[in-house]
């Protein structure tokens, strides 16, 4: 779902019936919008979307401002964790994007059209296209990072109504953003080793050269050290991603699903923005659809991404098992 595509509901639902229903209810919707406007500005920032209002409230609106689509249900516990985060960030953004909420139980046609298989599911729609998305509840920091990437794509597509508030662009896929994800917490407890401490501090301030030198020093003394190997892999990832034109990376991956290099670049970007399982799934799918040298290239890139994560991370364990199934 992370690959950009033109947003169309053709084939999933009866569009003629949808349009007729939308026309019948348009006056009521407009009256409701007017009433909401009297309650303050939040109604313009956070809206509830139905099967009938989707085309106007999401697809059409996304041509002038990014729309973040939150698919949820009242019985979904993780939805109740993620929803308040999204609402808070939408309020903070003050018009930089619109948060559109969809109750999947009340809107089965829309759920079918979006191929919803699990919730919470969050999708970014920009310029009438689905440009990115994620499944499951994420911590606020990772949601901020993801939103930062969405806004960069919106800039590339010329769809941006306002700037995110200063200081909220905490993510990004550059050194500072990735260091927030791959800093001291990600590297874990290095036993108080001064060289590890230097490396961690360098990562946190975005000094990649110093971080790499520190990790290489550790590996020279202790080849195969898992923490240093992970740290050096993270430095390599950040360096690669800093050189990417993110919009081009997404377009290339969408248009060339069997291109190992294109899929690898987007997987890098997804890892750097906290979409770990999405990145692993992307490379596993690439391994599955390729053969020979290309398959080996995809396999090696996936293994390099594993090294960036703690070895006992359950997402790594799960992806390793799936990789073994594909290869053997």
C-alpha positions as CSV (number, residue, x, y, z in Angstrom):
1,X,0.0,0.0,0.0
2,X,3.0,2.3,0.3
3,X,3.5,2.6,-3.5
4,X,1.9,5.7,-5.0
5,X,-1.0,5.1,-7.3
6,X,-3.9,7.0,-8.8
7,X,-6.8,6.8,-6.4
8,X,-9.7,5.2,-8.0
9,X,-12.6,3.2,-6.6
10,X,-13.5,1.7,-10.0
11,X,-14.1,-2.0,-9.8
12,X,-14.4,-2.1,-6.0
13,X,-17.9,-0.4,-5.8
14,X,-20.6,0.9,-8.0
15,X,-19.4,4.4,-8.7
16,X,-22.7,5.4,-10.4
17,X,-24.6,4.5,-7.2
18,X,-22.1,6.3,-5.1
19,X,-22.3,9.5,-7.1
20,X,-26.1,9.4,-7.0
21,X,-26.1,8.9,-3.2
22,X,-23.6,11.7,-2.9
23,X,-25.8,14.0,-4.8
24,X,-28.8,13.1,-2.7
25,X,-27.0,13.8,0.5
26,X,-24.9,16.8,-0.6
27,X,-27.3,19.4,0.8
28,X,-27.4,17.7,4.2
29,X,-23.6,17.5,4.2
30,X,-23.2,21.1,3.4
31,X,-25.6,22.1,6.2
32,X,-23.6,19.9,8.6
33,X,-20.4,21.5,7.5
34,X,-21.8,25.0,8.1
35,X,-22.9,24.0,11.5
36,X,-19.5,22.5,12.3
37,X,-17.9,25.8,11.2
38,X,-19.7,27.5,14.0
39,X,-18.0,25.2,16.5
40,X,-14.5,26.4,15.7
41,X,-11.6,25.6,13.4
42,X,-11.1,22.0,14.4
43,X,-13.9,20.9,12.0
44,X,-11.7,22.0,9.1
45,X,-8.7,20.0,10.5
46,X,-10.4,16.8,11.6
47,X,-13.3,15.4,9.7
48,X,-15.4,12.2,9.6
49,X,-15.7,10.6,6.2
50,X,-18.4,8.2,4.9
51,X,-18.9,6.1,1.7
52,X,-20.9,9.0,0.2
53,X,-18.6,11.9,1.2
54,X,-15.3,10.2,0.4
55,X,-14.8,11.6,-3.1
56,X,-15.4,15.2,-2.1
57,X,-13.9,15.1,1.4
58,X,-10.8,13.1,0.5
59,X,-10.0,12.7,-3.2
60,X,-11.0,16.3,-4.2
61,X,-9.7,17.9,-1.1
62,X,-6.3,16.1,-1.5
63,X,-5.6,18.1,-4.6
64,X,-5.1,21.3,-2.5
65,X,-4.0,19.8,0.9
66,X,-2.6,16.5,2.0
67,X,-5.3,14.3,3.6
68,X,-4.4,11.7,6.2
69,X,-7.0,8.9,6.2
70,X,-7.4,7.1,9.6
71,X,-9.4,3.8,9.2
72,X,-10.6,2.7,12.6
73,X,-13.4,0.9,14.5
74,X,-14.9,1.3,18.0
75,X,-13.9,-2.2,19.0
76,X,-10.2,-1.7,18.0
77,X,-7.9,-1.1,21.0
78,X,-4.8,0.0,19.0
79,X,-7.1,2.4,17.1
80,X,-7.9,4.1,20.4
81,X,-4.2,4.5,21.0
82,X,-3.3,5.9,17.6
83,X,-6.4,8.1,17.1
84,X,-5.6,10.7,19.8
85,X,-2.0,11.0,18.5
86,X,-3.3,11.7,15.0
87,X,-5.8,14.2,16.2
88,X,-3.2,16.0,18.3
89,X,-0.8,16.2,15.4
90,X,-3.6,17.5,13.1
91,X,-4.4,20.2,15.6
92,X,-0.7,21.2,15.9
93,X,-0.3,21.2,12.2
94,X,-3.0,23.9,11.9
95,X,-4.0,23.2,8.3
96,X,-0.8,21.7,7.0
97,X,-2.9,18.5,6.5
98,X,-6.4,17.3,7.1
99,X,-7.2,14.3,9.2
100,X,-10.1,12.3,7.7
101,X,-11.5,9.5,9.9
102,X,-13.3,6.5,8.6
103,X,-15.3,4.1,10.7
104,X,-14.8,0.8,8.8
105,X,-17.8,-0.9,10.3
106,X,-20.2,1.9,9.2
107,X,-18.6,2.3,5.7
108,X,-18.2,-1.2,4.2
109,X,-18.0,0.0,0.6
110,X,-15.1,2.3,1.3
111,X,-13.3,-0.4,3.4
112,X,-13.6,-2.8,0.5
113,X,-12.4,-0.2,-2.0
114,X,-9.3,0.4,0.2
115,X,-8.8,-3.3,0.7
116,X,-8.7,-2.9,4.4
117,X,-7.4,-6.2,6.0
118,X,-6.4,-4.9,9.4
119,X,-6.8,-1.8,11.5
120,X,-5.7,0.8,12.4
121,X,-4.7,1.6,8.9
122,X,-3.4,5.0,8.0
123,X,-3.1,6.2,4.4
124,X,-1.8,9.5,3.0
125,X,-3.7,10.9,-0.1
126,X,-2.0,13.7,-2.0
127,X,-3.1,15.1,-5.3
128,X,-5.7,12.3,-5.7
129,X,-3.0,9.6,-5.2
130,X,-2.3,7.3,-2.3
131,X,1.4,8.1,-1.6
132,X,2.1,6.3,1.6
133,X,0.6,4.5,4.6
134,X,1.1,2.2,7.5
135,X,-0.7,-0.5,9.5
136,X,-0.9,-0.7,13.3
137,X,-0.4,1.8,16.1
138,X,2.9,3.6,16.1
139,X,4.5,5.8,18.8
140,X,4.0,9.5,18.4
141,X,7.6,10.1,17.4
142,X,7.4,7.6,14.5
143,X,4.1,9.1,13.4
144,X,5.7,12.5,13.3
145,X,8.6,11.0,11.2
146,X,6.1,9.5,8.8
147,X,4.1,12.7,8.5
148,X,7.4,14.5,7.7
149,X,7.9,12.2,4.8
150,X,4.3,12.7,3.6
151,X,4.7,16.5,3.6
152,X,8.0,16.2,1.6
153,X,6.1,14.2,-1.0
154,X,3.3,16.8,-1.0
155,X,5.9,19.5,-1.7
156,X,7.3,17.5,-4.6
157,X,3.8,17.1,-6.0
158,X,3.0,20.8,-5.5
159,X,0.3,20.1,-2.9
160,X,1.0,21.9,0.4
161,X,-1.4,24.4,2.0
162,X,0.7,25.4,4.9
163,X,3.9,24.6,6.7
164,X,4.1,22.2,9.7
165,X,4.8,24.1,12.9
166,X,8.4,24.8,13.6
167,X,10.1,22.0,15.5
168,X,7.6,19.4,14.5
169,X,9.6,18.1,11.5
170,X,11.4,15.8,13.9
171,X,11.7,12.9,11.6
172,X,13.0,13.3,8.1
173,X,15.2,10.6,6.6
174,X,18.5,12.6,7.0
175,X,21.1,12.2,9.7
176,X,19.2,14.1,12.4
177,X,15.9,12.3,11.8
178,X,17.4,8.8,11.6
179,X,19.6,9.4,14.5
180,X,16.5,10.0,16.6
181,X,15.5,6.5,15.7
182,X,19.0,4.9,15.7
183,X,20.6,6.7,18.6
184,X,21.6,5.5,22.0
185,X,18.3,3.7,22.7
186,X,18.6,1.7,19.5
187,X,22.2,0.8,20.1
188,X,21.4,-0.3,23.6
189,X,23.7,-0.7,26.6
190,X,27.3,-0.9,25.4
191,X,28.6,-1.5,28.9
192,X,29.8,2.0,29.5
193,X,32.5,1.6,26.9
194,X,33.9,5.1,26.1
195,X,34.2,4.4,22.4
196,X,30.6,3.3,22.2
197,X,29.6,6.4,24.1
198,X,31.4,8.5,21.6
199,X,29.7,6.7,18.7
200,X,26.3,7.1,20.2
201,X,26.8,10.8,20.9
202,X,28.0,11.3,17.3
203,X,25.0,9.6,16.0
204,X,22.7,11.7,18.1
205,X,24.2,15.0,16.8
206,X,24.3,13.7,13.2
207,X,28.1,13.5,12.9
208,X,28.2,10.4,10.7
209,X,32.0,10.5,10.0
210,X,32.8,10.4,13.7
211,X,30.2,7.7,14.4
212,X,31.6,5.5,11.6
213,X,35.2,6.0,12.8
214,X,34.2,5.0,16.3
215,X,32.3,1.9,15.2
216,X,35.2,0.9,12.9
217,X,37.6,1.2,15.8
218,X,35.5,-1.2,17.9
219,X,35.3,-3.6,15.0
220,X,39.0,-3.5,14.4
221,X,39.5,-4.6,18.0
222,X,36.5,-7.0,18.2
223,X,35.5,-8.2,14.7
224,X,31.9,-9.1,14.5
225,X,30.9,-7.1,17.5
226,X,27.0,-7.0,17.1
227,X,26.4,-3.6,18.5
228,X,29.2,-2.0,16.4
229,X,28.0,-3.9,13.4
230,X,24.5,-2.6,13.9
231,X,25.8,1.0,14.5
232,X,27.9,1.0,11.3
233,X,25.0,-0.4,9.3
234,X,22.8,2.4,10.6
235,X,25.4,5.0,9.6
236,X,25.5,3.5,6.1
237,X,21.7,3.6,5.8
238,X,21.6,7.2,6.8
239,X,24.3,8.1,4.3
240,X,22.4,6.4,1.5
241,X,19.0,7.9,2.4
242,X,20.5,11.5,2.6
243,X,21.3,11.2,-1.1
244,X,17.9,10.1,-2.2
245,X,15.3,12.2,-4.0
246,X,12.5,10.8,-2.0
247,X,9.7,11.5,-4.4
248,X,11.7,9.9,-7.2
249,X,12.5,6.9,-5.1
250,X,8.8,6.3,-4.5
251,X,7.9,6.8,-8.1
252,X,10.6,4.4,-9.3
253,X,9.5,1.7,-6.8
254,X,5.9,2.1,-7.9
255,X,6.6,1.9,-11.6
256,X,9.3,-0.9,-11.4
257,X,8.2,-3.6,-8.9
258,X,10.8,-6.1,-10.1
259,X,13.7,-3.6,-10.1
260,X,15.8,-4.7,-7.1
261,X,17.7,-1.4,-6.8
262,X,14.4,0.7,-6.9
263,X,12.8,-1.5,-4.3
264,X,15.9,-1.5,-2.1
265,X,16.0,2.3,-2.1
266,X,12.4,2.6,-1.0
267,X,13.1,-0.1,1.7
268,X,16.0,2.0,2.9
269,X,13.7,5.0,3.2
270,X,11.0,3.0,5.0
271,X,13.5,1.7,7.5
272,X,14.8,5.2,8.2
273,X,11.3,6.5,8.9
274,X,10.4,3.6,11.2
275,X,8.3,1.5,8.8
276,X,10.3,-1.6,9.6
277,X,7.9,-4.3,8.7
278,X,6.9,-2.5,5.5
279,X,10.5,-2.4,4.4
280,X,11.0,-6.1,5.2
281,X,7.8,-7.1,3.4
282,X,9.0,-5.1,0.4
283,X,12.3,-6.9,0.1
284,X,10.7,-10.3,0.8
285,X,8.3,-9.6,-2.1
286,X,11.3,-8.6,-4.3
287,X,13.1,-11.8,-3.4
288,X,9.9,-13.8,-4.3
289,X,9.5,-12.1,-7.7
290,X,13.1,-12.3,-8.9
291,X,15.6,-15.1,-9.7
292,X,19.3,-15.7,-10.1
293,X,21.6,-12.8,-9.5
294,X,18.8,-10.4,-9.0
295,X,17.3,-12.5,-6.3
296,X,20.7,-12.8,-4.6
297,X,21.0,-9.0,-4.7
298,X,17.6,-8.6,-3.0
299,X,18.5,-11.2,-0.4
300,X,21.8,-9.5,0.4
301,X,20.1,-6.1,0.8
302,X,17.5,-7.6,3.1
303,X,20.2,-9.2,5.2
304,X,22.0,-5.8,5.4
305,X,18.7,-4.3,6.8
306,X,18.5,-7.0,9.4
307,X,21.9,-6.0,10.6
308,X,20.6,-2.5,11.3
309,X,18.1,-3.9,13.9
310,X,18.8,-5.7,17.1
311,X,19.2,-9.4,16.4
312,X,16.4,-10.4,18.7
313,X,13.9,-7.9,17.4
314,X,10.7,-10.0,16.7
315,X,10.3,-8.3,13.3
316,X,13.7,-9.5,12.2
317,X,13.0,-13.0,13.5
318,X,9.7,-13.2,11.6
319,X,11.3,-11.8,8.4
320,X,14.2,-14.2,8.6
321,X,11.8,-17.1,8.8
322,X,9.9,-15.9,5.8
323,X,13.1,-15.5,3.9
324,X,14.2,-19.0,4.6
325,X,10.8,-20.3,3.4
326,X,11.3,-18.4,0.1
327,X,14.8,-19.6,-0.5
328,X,14.4,-23.2,0.6
